[in-house]
Amino acid sequence: MILPLTVIRRLDCALEPTKDKVLARYAELKGRLANLDPVLEDVAGQQFFNIAPLRLTKVLDDTNNVADKRRA
């Protein structure tokens, strides 16, 4: 259980500086391009990105609703 959460937290930290830019660009281009991956990877500055509005730190702030937020 600890290892997966460590990996998730590490990915969350790696994406944090560009998270808002990626979400904004995704909202702008959603439905307009067939393959958003290259564009969002460029915005993230990584070979991966996350378009979920969820952040691990925000989920932990509201532990009573973790399951609901995970499904969002």
ABEGO torsion letter per residue (X at the ends): XAAAAAAAAAAAAAAAAAAAAAAAAAAAABGABABAAAAAAAAAGBABBBABABBAAAAAABAAAAAAAAAX
